[in-house]
Amino acid sequence: MSFLDWSDGGSGYNEVIINSAKYNAHLPDVVDAFFVMKGHSTTTQDDADHINVNVQQAHGAFLHLYNKSALEVPLLVFDPFNWDQPFSVFEGSQ
């Protein structure tokens, strides 16, 4: 498999490092969507800090804080094995 061949649904780790000060200065416009992985819980845990984050609650709080709608910033499901249509709207999103 070559580096750019994702036909098997992806094979590894990817990382992007951003300048958080610039990112924060342009909120909420830098956020296009929230997403959860298909087949995974909507609650994630940061093992280092033992913090549980419910993606649905975080999404709702973001929408409320920035007066956005779920049409403007949707909650999506990401299916890494469906590259024809990797994103779908999360059922029950606000």
C-alpha positions as CSV (number, residue, x, y, z in Angstrom):
1,M,0.0,0.0,0.0
2,S,1.3,3.4,-0.9
3,F,1.1,6.4,1.4
4,L,-1.8,7.8,-0.5
5,D,-3.7,4.6,-1.1
6,W,-6.7,4.7,1.3
7,S,-8.7,1.9,-0.4
8,D,-8.6,-0.2,2.8
9,G,-10.2,2.6,4.8
10,G,-7.0,4.2,6.1
11,S,-4.1,2.6,7.9
12,G,-2.6,4.8,10.5
13,Y,-2.0,7.9,12.4
14,N,-2.3,11.4,11.1
15,E,-1.5,14.6,12.9
16,V,-2.0,18.3,12.2
17,I,-0.5,20.9,14.4
18,I,-2.2,24.3,14.4
19,N,-1.6,27.6,16.1
20,S,-4.4,27.6,18.8
21,A,-4.3,31.4,19.3
22,K,-5.1,32.0,15.6
23,Y,-7.7,29.2,15.7
24,N,-9.4,30.6,18.8
25,A,-9.4,34.2,17.4
26,H,-11.5,33.0,14.5
27,L,-14.1,31.0,16.3
28,P,-16.7,29.9,15.5
29,D,-16.0,30.2,11.7
30,V,-13.1,27.8,11.8
31,V,-15.4,24.9,12.8
32,D,-17.2,23.3,9.9
33,A,-18.6,20.3,11.8
34,F,-18.3,18.0,14.7
35,F,-18.1,14.2,14.1
36,V,-18.0,10.8,15.7
37,M,-16.6,7.6,14.3
38,K,-19.1,5.1,13.0
39,G,-19.7,2.4,15.5
40,H,-18.0,4.3,18.4
41,S,-19.6,5.9,21.4
42,T,-20.4,9.6,21.4
43,T,-18.6,9.8,24.7
44,T,-14.8,9.9,24.5
45,Q,-12.3,9.8,27.4
46,D,-9.0,11.6,27.6
47,D,-7.0,8.9,29.4
48,A,-4.2,11.3,30.5
49,D,-6.6,13.6,32.4
50,H,-9.5,11.2,32.9
51,I,-12.0,13.7,31.3
52,N,-15.1,12.3,29.6
53,V,-16.4,14.4,26.8
54,N,-19.9,13.7,25.3
55,V,-19.7,14.9,21.7
56,Q,-23.4,15.5,21.5
57,Q,-23.3,17.8,24.6
58,A,-20.2,19.6,23.3
59,H,-21.9,20.1,19.9
60,G,-25.0,21.5,21.6
61,A,-23.0,23.8,23.8
62,F,-21.0,25.1,20.8
63,L,-24.2,25.8,18.9
64,H,-25.7,27.6,21.9
65,L,-22.5,29.6,22.7
66,Y,-22.1,30.8,19.1
67,N,-25.8,31.1,18.2
68,K,-25.4,28.6,15.4
69,S,-27.7,25.9,14.0
70,A,-27.1,22.3,13.4
71,L,-27.5,23.1,9.7
72,E,-24.6,25.6,9.9
73,V,-22.4,23.3,12.1
74,P,-23.6,19.7,11.8
75,L,-22.9,16.7,14.0
76,L,-21.7,14.0,11.6
77,V,-20.8,10.3,11.6
78,F,-17.5,9.5,9.9
79,D,-17.2,6.1,8.2
80,P,-13.5,5.5,7.4
81,F,-14.4,2.5,5.2
82,N,-16.8,4.4,2.9
83,W,-14.7,6.8,0.8
84,D,-17.6,7.3,-1.6
85,Q,-19.7,8.9,1.2
86,P,-17.6,9.1,4.4
87,F,-19.8,11.5,6.2
88,S,-23.5,11.3,7.1
89,V,-25.7,13.3,9.5
90,F,-25.7,11.9,13.0
91,E,-29.3,10.7,13.9
92,G,-30.7,12.7,16.7
93,S,-28.4,15.7,16.2
94,Q,-30.0,19.1,17.2
